[in-house]
Amino acid sequence: MEARMGNPAMVVPGAMKALMALGAATAQAGVPKVTLELANLRASQINGCSVCVHMHARDLRKSGESDERIDTVAGWRDAPYFNDAERAALALTEAVTRVADTSDPIPDAIYAQAAEHYDEQQLGALLLSIATVNVWNRINLATRQVAGGAW
């Protein structure tokens, strides 16, 4: 497989800097880094972005996460490896990523569950992080970026 073009975040002046700044801001809001990475991995799995699945799984392994947790993110509902806050973040990730799949894309119950575990700033950061990984997924898919490749 070969990319259609260079990654747009690298091609458009200032785009990478803006996306990286957004990522840095969300990382500072108090949501555990592992939770953000699990959410990134789950959204990337849903979207079928091999670049991001590869990167976030690798980053989770580098941070010391177990293979059991990484390997079962797609089946988090039935796996015993996630705490309640992570489950709430993963449910929110799925809802935000799949907004076109239902007439009630972010049900009140899913939002309320996340709000039980995260304050407003953390919830905002989680939502921005989910939106950002969806941007990356869509860029990578549209331009057929290659997993493990250099941008």
C-alpha positions in Angstrom: 0.0 0.0 0.0 1.2 3.5 -0.8 -0.1 6.8 0.6 -2.0 9.0 -1.9 -0.2 12.1 -0.7 1.8 13.3 2.2 -0.1 13.6 5.5 -2.2 16.8 5.2 -1.2 17.8 8.7 2.4 18.0 7.4 1.5 19.5 4.0 -0.7 22.4 5.3 1.4 25.0 7.0 0.5 25.3 10.7 -1.9 22.3 10.8 0.4 20.0 12.6 1.3 22.6 15.2 -2.4 23.3 15.8 -3.3 19.6 16.1 -0.4 19.0 18.4 -1.3 22.0 20.6 -4.9 20.6 20.9 -3.5 17.2 21.9 -1.2 18.8 24.5 -4.0 20.9 26.0 -6.2 17.8 26.4 -3.4 15.9 28.0 -3.1 18.6 30.7 -6.8 18.5 31.8 -6.5 15.7 34.4 -7.8 12.6 32.4 -5.3 9.8 32.9 -3.0 9.4 29.9 -3.9 5.7 29.7 -7.6 6.5 29.5 -7.0 9.0 26.6 -4.9 6.4 24.8 -7.5 3.6 25.3 -10.1 6.0 23.9 -7.8 6.8 20.9 -7.3 3.1 20.3 -11.0 2.4 20.4 -12.0 5.2 18.0 -9.2 4.1 15.7 -10.5 0.5 15.7 -14.0 1.6 15.0 -12.8 3.8 12.1 -10.4 1.2 10.7 -7.4 3.5 10.9 -4.4 1.1 10.8 -1.9 4.0 11.4 -3.6 5.0 14.6 -4.4 1.5 15.8 -0.8 0.6 15.4 0.5 3.9 17.1 -1.9 3.9 20.1 -1.4 0.1 20.8 2.4 0.7 20.6 2.2 3.7 22.9 0.1 1.8 25.4 2.6 -1.0 25.5 5.5 1.4 25.9 3.7 2.9 28.9 3.5 -0.5 30.5 -0.1 -1.5 29.7 -0.7 -5.2 29.6 -1.4 -7.1 26.4 -4.7 -8.2 28.0 -6.0 -4.7 28.2 -4.7 -3.6 24.8 -5.9 -6.7 23.1 -9.5 -6.5 24.5 -10.2 -2.8 24.0 -12.6 -3.7 21.2 -14.5 -6.0 23.6 -14.2 -3.8 26.7 -17.8 -4.5 27.8 -17.1 -8.1 28.3 -13.5 -7.9 29.5 -12.6 -7.6 33.2 -9.5 -5.4 32.6 -11.1 -1.9 32.7 -12.3 0.2 35.6 -15.6 2.1 35.7 -14.1 5.4 34.6 -12.3 3.8 31.7 -15.6 2.0 30.7 -17.4 5.3 30.8 -14.7 6.9 28.6 -14.9 4.0 26.1 -18.7 4.2 25.9 -18.5 7.9 25.2 -15.7 7.3 22.6 -17.9 4.8 20.8 -20.9 7.1 20.9 -19.0 10.2 19.7 -17.2 8.2 17.0 -20.5 6.7 15.7 -22.6 9.8 15.6 -24.2 8.9 12.3 -25.3 5.4 13.3 -28.3 6.5 15.4 -30.9 9.2 15.8 -29.7 9.7 19.4 -25.9 9.7 18.9 -24.9 10.6 22.5 -27.6 9.2 24.8 -28.1 10.9 28.1 -27.2 7.8 30.0 -23.7 7.5 28.3 -23.0 11.2 28.9 -24.2 11.0 32.5 -22.1 8.0 33.2 -19.0 9.8 31.9 -19.9 12.9 34.0 -19.9 10.7 37.1 -16.2 10.0 36.6 -14.9 13.2 35.1 -15.4 16.9 36.0 -16.3 19.4 33.4 -12.7 20.2 32.4 -11.8 16.5 32.1 -15.0 15.7 30.2 -14.2 18.6 27.8 -10.7 17.2 27.3 -12.0 13.7 26.8 -14.5 15.0 24.1 -11.8 17.1 22.4 -9.4 14.1 22.5 -12.1 11.8 20.9 -12.8 14.5 18.2 -9.1 14.9 17.5 -8.4 11.2 17.0 -11.4 11.1 14.7 -9.8 13.9 12.7 -6.5 12.0 12.5 -8.4 8.8 11.5 -10.2 10.5 8.7 -7.1 12.2 7.4 -5.2 9.0 7.4 -7.9 7.0 5.8 -8.6 9.6 3.1 -5.0 9.8 2.1 -4.3 6.1 2.7 -1.4 6.7 5.1 0.5 3.5 5.9 0.8 2.0 9.3 4.4 2.0 10.5 5.4 4.4 7.7 6.9 7.8 8.0 4.7 10.8 7.2 
